[in-house]
Amino acid sequence: MERREFVASLVAGGCAGMCVDLTLFPLDTIKTRLQSQQGFSKAGGFRGIYAGVPSAAVGSFPNAAAFFVTYEHTKSLIGPGGLGVTPQLAPVTHMLAASLGEIVACLIRVPTEVVKQRTQACPSSTTYQMLLSTLREEGFRGLYRGYRSTVLREIPFSLVQFPLWEYLKTLWSQRQGHTLSSWQAAVCGAFAGAFAAFVTTPLDVVKTRIMLAKAGTTTASGNIPLVLYDVWKSRGLTGLFAGSIPRIAFIGLGGFIFLGSYEKVRRMLLYQ
């Protein structure tokens, strides 16, 4: 990847991440409270809907920037211009690039997500108080509780979203005979994101439960199959898909803003 492309991916990814996280934050809060073990009302209901927003603001730019730099760099390494992977294998390239991007981005995302979600589920505490509480009770390691479950949620999500996004863009581009505009890429992103959000909701429920669980409990140990079974046993299919509507809305709208603004800013930086 050339330096110009690196900078474009870094800046465009970071700007896109901040646009989504700050614009759609209330939907994310509602989703977290619907998925929490104590239930929506006890977790705060519609009160303090922006609880935890400082954590999201701090993490959104570097998190999204890390993802897109890794994503674009991996595509350039193993795509047609790199190792010479054929166009027929493009979906595999996109899957691998997205998976590596998520693994890297989660190193930044998880600590901010832990603090953010705990503040969302306990709006009487500030972001700073929740950060200090987590460090005091669990140490630095506590900030990475749920890393595995987050990665295991994000990789399947990206395996669906990004190949579907790239495929929809290619299909639409071929039908109209020229490259898509930014808003068209955004529409493709919305469809891809909404579909991926729905099918991965059970993994998102597990991730939320693990991050919100009290230290020392069975759930806090991060046993993903066990948490899935507990949710299924206590709340059935409804529990596994708790928060799916705000999650689909958040990621569908987020996909439109995120991938649309990413394409727009990246093209401006590359072709100005």
N, C-alpha and C positions, 0 to 999 in steps of 0.2 A: 504494500500500500504506500502510495506517495504521501509526502508530508501534507500537501494541500488536501488530499482526500481524508487523511487522518484528522486534521483540524476541522474540516467540514463535518465529519461524522461526530466528533467530540462536541462541538458547539451545537449542531443541530439536534443531537440526541439529548443533550442536557436541557436545552430550551424546550424541547417537546415534553420531556419528563416533568418539568416545572409547570408547564401549561396545564397538563392533565391533573397532576396531584393537587394543585391549589384550586383549580376550577371546580373539580368534582369531589372535593374532600367530604362534603356532607353525606353523599351517597356511600362513601367508604365507611364513614362512622356508623351509619344505619346498618350496613351489612355486618360489621364487626359485632354490634350489639345483638343482632338477630342470631348470630352464631355462638355467642358466649354462653357458657354453661348456666349462668344465673338467669338468663332470659333477657329479652329486650327491655322491659320496663325497669328491672332492677339494675341493669347496666347503664341506665341513664335515659332511656326512651329518646325523645326528641330534644332533651335538654343538653346544653353544652355541645352543640353539633360540631363545633370547630375544636373541640378538645384534642390535643395531640398534633395540631397543625404545625407548630414549630419543628417537630421532629421530621415531618414530611417535607417541610421546606428545606431543611438542612440536607436531607438525603436524596431528594429527587434529582437534582442536577448531576452529581457525580454517579449516581446509580444508573440513570438512563444513558449518560455519556459512556460509562464503562461497557454497558451492553452493546451499544451500537458500534463503538470502536472495535470490540472483539468480533461482532457479527460481520461487519464489512471487511475487516482484515482477514478473517477466516474464509469468507467468500472469495476474496482476491487470491488467497493462497491455493485453494483447492478447486476454484472454478476454472472456466475456459482460459483465463489469462494466467493461471498459476500452474497447477499440476496437470491441467488439460482434461479435467473431467468433462465428459460429453454433455450437451444440453439435456439429453434424456434423463440424466442423473441429477439435474438441477434441484429437484425436491429434496434429494438426499443431502446435497450441499447446504441447502437452506436449513434443513433439520439440524445438521451437525453444527453449523455456524450459530444458530439460535440457542442450541443446548449449551455450547461453550460460553456464549454471551451471558446466559442466565447464571451459570456457575460462578463466573467472575463478578457479575453485578450483585449477586446475593451476598457477597462478602461485605458490600456496602449497605445493601438493602435491609438485611436481617436485623442488625442492631437498631436502626431507625424504626423498623417495623415493630419490633418488640416494645420499644418505648411508646410509639404512637398508639398501638392497639391497647396497651394497658391503660394509657391515659384516656382513650376513647371509652373503655369499659368502666372507668372510674373518674368521671369528669370533675369530681371534687378535688382531685390532685392536679398539679400543673405538670407540664412536660419535664421541667427541671427536677421537681420532687420525685417523679417516677423514675427518672434516670438515677438519681442518688439512691433511691430505695432499692432498685435492682442491683446496683453495684454493691451496696451495703449487705444485702441478703445473699446474693449469689456470685458476687465478684464479676470480673470482666466476662467470664464464661457465660454468665446469665444473659448477656446481650446477644449471645449466639444460640440461645435455646430456640429450637425450631428451625435451625439451619437446614437439616436434612429434609424435614417435611416441606420447607419452602422450596428447596431445589427440586424435590420430587413432585411438587405442584407445578413449578414453573417450566420444567423440562417438557412434560406432556402438553402443557398449555402452548409452549412455543413450537412443539412438533406439529401442533394443529394450526396455530395462528399464522406463522410466518410462511410455510409452504402454501397455505391457502391464500394468503395475501398476495404472494408473488404470482401464484397461478391466476387469480382473478385479475390482477393487473395485466398479465400477459394476454389473457383471453380477451379482455376489453380492448387492449391496445391493438391486437390483431384484427378485431372486428371493425374498429373505426379507422385503421390504417395509419395511425401515428401514435407517438408517445402520449401517455395520459397526462392531464394537467394535475396539479396538486390536489384539487378538490375531488377528482375522480379516484386518485390513489387513497384519499381519505375515506371515501365511501367503501372501497374495497377493504380498508382497514377496519371499518366499523362492522361489516358483515363477518369478517374473519375473527375479530375479537369477541363478538357476541356469541358466536358458535363455540369457540374455544372456552369461553367463560362458563357456559352452561355445562359442558361435558366434564370440566375439571372442578366443579363446585364441591363435590365430596372431599377432594384433597385440600381445598381451601378451608373447609370446615375443620378438618383435622389440624391444619396448621394453626388456625386461630385458637382452637382448644388447647393445644400444646403451649402456645405462647402465653395464654392467659391463666393457665393452671398454677396453683400455688406450689412453691418449691417443695420438693420432697414427695409429692403425690405421684401416683402411678402414671397419670396423664403427662405430668411434667417430665417423665423419663424419656418421652419421645418415641414410644413404641407405636408406630403408625398403624399396623394392622389391628392392634388392641384398641386404639382410640376409635378407629373406624367401626369395629365391632360394638364398642360401648355406645356409640352414637346410634347405630342401627338398632341395638337392643332396647335403648331407652326411648328413642323417638322415631324409629323406622325410617322409611324413605324420605319422609318430610324433614327429618333431622339432617339427613345426609345432603339435602338440597336447600337447607336453611340459608336465607340470604341470597338465593339464586337470582331473584328479580332485580334487587339493587346492584348485584354483582354484574349481571348482564347489561343493565343500564349503564353502570359505571364504565365497564370495559368496552361496550359498544360505542358509547359517546367518546370514551377515552381513546379507542382505536381510531376514531375519526379525527380527533384533535391531535393525538400523539403521532400517528403515522403520516397524517396530512401535513402537520407543521414540520415534521422531520424532513419530508420530501421537499417542502417549500424552502426551508432554511438551507438545506444541503445544496439544492440547485442554485440558490442565490450565491452561496459561498464558492461553489465550483465554477459557475459560468458567468460571474459578474465581470 
